[in-house]
Amino acid sequence: MEIVILEKVYGDRSGFKKLHKKLNSLIGDLEVEWKLAVTQKQWVKVTLEGEDEEISANLIREEFGEAPYKLSSVKEGEIYRGRFTDLGKVGYGVYVDIGVFTPRPKDALIPLYYLKDTFGDKAVRKMIRDFGWVDNLPVEVEVKRVEFGAREIEVHFSDKQLKRFKTWFSDGFDKLFIAGTTSERIEEALIATGHSRDVRRIEELGLMETMLVLKKDTQAPGIIKAIGPHIKPAQIGAIKFD
């Protein structure tokens, strides 16, 4: 049995070790063996074999979620968890990979008109820079329109996601969004550089995506310069308050 879960492994690939630990805690006592692999666009495929594979599959779906896989499975009005992808490559919106692979891989579009209605009249690339968005940052979206003939998916941010953005953009604390390594490696980098004392909170957004909330009077550029060399090839975005 195979499941494509709503987690990606990429960057330094340290997520495999972390995911094995999580699965061992979740289904390690069951009669099942598992293998991990990366499928299209870095989504993780879990292959299960054994007497308890059905029970294990249900537990995994509940814990991590499952990619819709087929375009025909995507429903208007439904909420999906995805990842930003190809940020800044087009000016008419931003794309979110929600895990559609057949009949061919297809990303969902958050259109420019909606972004401007939501965040004000600014260019897409400026939004990306100001909001600290990086490729693979997890976001929750609601499907507004699916055109099966044209194979197009239009999505907007969910109400829950918009509330998170509002908090991130207004609380006055600089933040770093780091994608491509695990939170454990980020903590090691903070300790090695003496900057763990400058972090107010570490929040895991996904297996390989982490948000650091910095303490007052701690500025994002300085932390990026210090820890960046320790967590290559991770991508780092920042929300900065002057």
Residue pairs with C-beta under 8 A, 6 or more apart in sequence:
1 47
1 48
1 49
1 53
1 54
1 57
2 45
2 46
2 47
2 48
3 45
3 46
3 48
3 57
3 60
3 61
3 66
4 39
4 43
4 44
4 45
4 46
4 66
4 67
4 69
4 99
4 101
5 43
5 44
5 45
5 46
5 60
5 61
5 64
5 65
5 66
5 67
6 43
6 64
6 65
6 66
6 67
6 81
6 99
7 15
7 19
7 43
7 44
7 64
7 206
7 207
7 208
8 15
8 38
8 41
8 42
8 43
8 44
8 83
8 136
8 206
8 207
8 208
9 15
9 16
9 19
9 36
9 38
9 42
9 44
9 207
9 208
10 38
10 42
10 136
10 180
10 208
11 179
11 180
11 181
11 208
11 233
11 234
11 235
12 180
12 181
12 185
12 231
12 232
12 233
12 234
14 181
14 182
14 184
14 185
14 208
15 44
15 182
15 207
15 208
16 36
18 182
18 184
18 207
19 36
19 44
19 207
20 36
22 63
23 34
23 46
23 60
26 59
26 60
26 63
27 34
27 52
27 55
27 56
27 59
27 60
30 50
30 52
30 55
30 56
31 50
31 51
31 52
32 48
32 49
32 50
32 51
32 52
32 53
32 55
32 56
33 48
33 49
33 50
34 46
34 47
34 48
34 49
34 56
35 46
35 47
36 44
36 45
36 46
36 47
37 44
37 45
37 47
38 44
38 45
39 45
39 101
40 101
40 105
41 85
41 97
41 101
41 105
42 136
43 67
43 99
44 207
46 60
48 56
48 57
48 60
50 56
65 81
67 98
67 99
67 100
67 101
68 74
68 80
68 98
68 99
68 100
69 99
69 100
69 101
69 102
70 100
70 101
70 102
71 100
71 102
71 103
71 106
71 146
71 148
71 151
71 153
72 148
74 80
74 98
74 100
74 143
74 146
74 153
75 143
75 146
76 143
76 144
76 145
76 146
77 142
77 143
78 142
78 143
79 140
79 141
79 142
79 158
80 98
80 99
80 108
80 140
80 141
80 142
80 143
80 155
81 98
81 138
81 139
81 140
81 141
82 96
82 97
82 98
82 99
82 108
82 138
82 139
82 140
82 141
82 155
83 96
83 97
83 135
83 136
83 137
83 138
83 139
83 206
84 94
84 95
84 96
84 97
84 133
84 134
84 135
84 136
84 137
84 139
85 95
85 96
85 97
85 107
85 135
85 136
86 95
86 107
86 135
87 94
87 95
87 128
87 133
87 134
87 135
88 124
88 125
88 128
90 124
91 112
91 123
91 124
91 125
92 109
92 111
92 112
92 124
93 109
93 110
93 111
93 112
93 114
93 115
93 124
94 109
94 110
94 115
94 124
94 127
94 128
94 133
95 107
95 108
95 109
95 110
96 107
96 108
96 109
96 110
96 139
96 141
96 155
97 107
97 108
98 107
98 108
98 141
98 153
98 155
100 106
100 107
100 108
100 153
103 151
104 151
106 151
106 152
106 153
107 153
108 141
108 143
108 153
108 154
108 155
109 152
109 153
109 154
109 155
110 141
110 154
110 155
110 156
110 157
111 154
112 124
114 156
115 124
115 127
116 122
118 156
118 157
118 162
119 127
119 131
122 130
127 133
128 237
130 239
131 165
131 168
131 169
131 237
131 239
132 175
132 176
132 177
132 237
132 238
132 239
133 177
133 237
134 177
134 178
134 179
134 235
134 236
134 237
135 179
135 235
136 179
136 180
136 206
136 208
136 209
136 235
137 177
137 179
137 205
137 209
137 237
138 205
138 206
138 209
139 157
139 161
140 157
140 158
140 160
140 161
141 155
141 156
141 157
141 158
141 161
142 155
142 156
142 157
142 158
143 153
143 154
143 155
144 154
144 155
144 156
145 152
145 153
145 154
146 152
146 153
146 154
147 153
157 165
168 175
168 211
168 239
169 239
172 216
172 241
173 200
173 213
173 214
173 215
173 216
173 241
174 214
174 218
174 219
174 220
174 238
174 239
174 240
174 241
175 211
175 212
175 213
175 214
175 220
175 238
175 239
176 211
176 212
176 214
176 220
176 223
176 224
176 236
176 237
176 238
177 205
177 209
177 210
177 211
177 236
177 237
177 238
177 239
178 186
178 209
178 210
178 211
178 212
178 231
178 234
178 235
178 236
179 208
179 209
179 210
179 234
179 235
180 208
180 231
180 233
180 234
180 235
181 208
181 210
181 231
181 234
182 207
182 208
182 210
183 202
183 204
183 210
185 230
185 231
186 202
186 210
186 212
186 227
186 231
187 196
187 202
188 230
189 227
189 230
189 231
190 196
190 198
190 199
190 227
192 230
193 226
193 227
193 230
195 223
195 226
195 227
197 215
198 214
198 215
198 218
198 223
199 212
199 213
199 214
199 215
199 218
199 223
200 213
200 214
200 215
201 212
201 213
202 210
202 211
202 212
202 213
203 210
203 211
203 212
203 213
204 210
205 211
212 223
214 220
214 223
219 240
220 238
220 239
220 240
221 238
221 240
224 236
224 238
228 236
